[in-house]
């Protein structure tokens, strides 16, 4: 199963790489883009290259966008062994994804959809060769569209990424960051909303967020108990009609129960 948590770590802080990998996050994104000042891009890339050449592996790398001056240099970096996936910010065009794919054919592609054009092309991006899942850049999208708020204001765009992912036959998308680093309740509510909408993972900006995200994506004790009853009743019925908790169990209900139990495992 794919990661539920993607933890960002600045590329110009190589001492933090190991800490991020040991944080419990199921995926780590070494960030060459927003987390690194323009004057530090070259040194950050060199630090990451040295770490990879020294045997570092299993990371995602967020490169700079295709219109940036450092895009070509970033592509040369992610061609190294040890890069498991590449996050392309401002993902909008299939040609840009193809360039990343050509540079790093062994790495999975993680388009970060965070502009109006990216949302408009999300269904095509989800079908592109090598794309594993879509990431939602909620903060940048708010800026691009002049939207104030991260709740109902972005509902249509979140739902579009869920639909695009399903139509493209890829994994459910990854929700954007919650900036409330010290507010576990806000992060929990944010993550549970994403789960209800069909997301299956979340971007994290601090190791403290990881455990909260995992708990929010995990089935509750009541959900597990319900799913166990449904699966047991369906098995005992030998294909016949059956009711659990006063409600009929048909194939979609059984599949939902089985999915919940698989998620628990």
Secondary structure, 3 states (H helix, E strand, C coil): CCCCEEEEEECCCHHHHHHHHCCCCCEEEEECCCCCCHHHHHHHHHHHHHHHHCCCCCEEEEECCCCCCCHHHHHHHHCCCCEEEEEECCCCCHHHHHHHHHHCCCCEEEEEECCHHHHHCHHHHHHCCCECCCEECHHHHHHHHCCCCCCHHHHHHHHHHHHHHHHHCCCCCEECCCCCCCCHHHHHHHHHHHHHHCCCEEEECCCHHHHHHHHHHCCCHHHHHHHHHHHHHHHHHCCCCCEECCEECCHHHHHHHHHHHHHHC
